[in-house]
Amino acid sequence: MDYIVLMRIIKKNKLHDFFREHRQGTAPLLRWYEVAKKAHWKKFADVRETFPSADAVPVESGRTAVVFNIKQNDYRLITAVHYERTVRDGSAERLLKGKIFLFFFLTHAEYDKQIWKSVL
């Protein structure tokens, strides 16, 4: 493909809530956002190419959350990533944009309690 397909960030307004709660994480989280919204992720390995410290973490629902380390290891951004994919629409193929759902922005200590896993 010769055009740019951006990842759609769902609940982007949650970023402002995260900024209020953890002001020191604002600049690194904005850097993550700028990179992530331009990403072309079709699978978790693509996420790891962009963010090598990202982890795929199983949660209680049986699904997998994608966890990003923000500001070295100070914060964890908990997300669900729906990868971009190609679908057939009659005789044509169409590319569906990927989506990143934002759930939690936690300190390392909050993340380690693992309470967030039971919510997702």
C-alpha positions in Angstrom: 0.0 0.0 0.0 1.3 3.4 -0.8 -0.8 5.5 1.5 -0.6 5.9 5.3 -3.1 4.1 7.5 -3.1 5.3 11.0 -4.0 3.4 14.1 -7.2 4.8 15.6 -6.8 5.6 19.3 -10.1 4.8 21.1 -11.1 7.0 24.1 -8.3 9.4 23.3 -9.9 11.8 25.8 -8.7 9.3 28.5 -5.2 10.6 27.9 -6.2 13.9 29.6 -7.4 11.9 32.6 -4.1 10.1 32.7 -2.2 13.4 32.5 -4.1 14.8 35.5 -3.4 11.7 37.6 0.3 11.3 36.6 1.7 14.6 35.5 5.3 13.3 35.2 4.1 10.7 32.6 2.6 13.4 30.3 5.5 13.9 28.0 6.5 10.3 27.5 2.8 9.3 27.1 2.4 12.0 24.4 5.5 10.6 22.6 4.0 7.1 22.8 0.7 8.5 21.3 2.5 10.2 18.4 4.3 7.0 17.5 1.3 4.6 18.0 -1.2 6.6 15.9 1.1 6.2 12.9 1.8 2.5 13.4 0.9 -0.3 10.9 0.4 -3.3 13.2 -1.0 -6.5 11.8 0.2 -8.7 14.7 1.8 -8.4 18.1 5.3 -8.9 16.6 4.7 -5.5 14.8 4.0 -3.9 18.1 7.3 -5.3 19.5 9.2 -3.8 16.5 7.9 -0.4 17.4 8.0 -0.8 21.2 10.4 -3.6 22.1 9.4 -3.6 25.8 5.6 -4.1 25.0 4.1 -7.2 26.5 1.1 -9.3 25.6 -0.6 -10.1 29.0 -3.5 -12.5 29.4 -6.3 -11.2 31.5 -9.2 -12.9 33.4 -11.6 -12.6 30.5 -9.3 -14.9 28.4 -8.3 -12.0 26.2 -4.9 -10.4 25.9 -4.0 -6.9 26.9 -1.0 -5.1 25.4 1.0 -3.4 28.0 3.4 -0.6 27.1 6.2 0.6 29.4 6.1 4.4 29.5 9.0 6.6 30.9 11.3 3.7 31.1 9.7 1.5 33.8 7.8 4.2 35.8 4.4 3.7 34.2 2.3 1.0 32.4 -0.2 1.8 29.7 -2.8 -1.0 29.5 -4.5 -1.3 26.1 -6.3 -3.7 23.8 -5.0 -3.6 20.2 -7.2 -4.6 17.3 -4.8 -5.1 14.5 -5.3 -3.7 11.0 -6.4 -6.3 8.5 -7.5 -6.7 4.9 -11.0 -7.9 4.2 -12.7 -8.9 0.9 -15.5 -6.7 -0.1 -17.0 -8.4 -3.2 -14.1 -8.5 -5.7 -12.1 -5.8 -4.0 -9.9 -5.9 -0.9 -10.2 -3.2 1.7 -7.8 -2.4 4.5 -9.5 -1.9 7.9 -7.6 0.4 10.3 -6.3 -0.9 13.5 -7.5 0.4 16.8 -5.9 0.9 20.2 -8.3 0.9 23.2 -6.9 2.8 26.2 -7.8 1.4 29.6 -5.4 2.2 32.3 -2.3 4.3 32.9 -0.7 3.0 36.1 2.4 3.4 38.1 4.7 0.4 38.3 3.4 -0.3 41.9 -0.2 0.0 40.8 0.4 -2.4 37.9 2.1 -5.0 40.1 -1.0 -5.3 42.2 -2.7 -6.8 39.1 -6.2 -5.7 40.1 -6.6 -4.3 36.5 -6.5 -7.9 35.1 -9.9 -8.7 36.7 -11.5 -5.7 35.1 -10.6 -6.6 31.5 
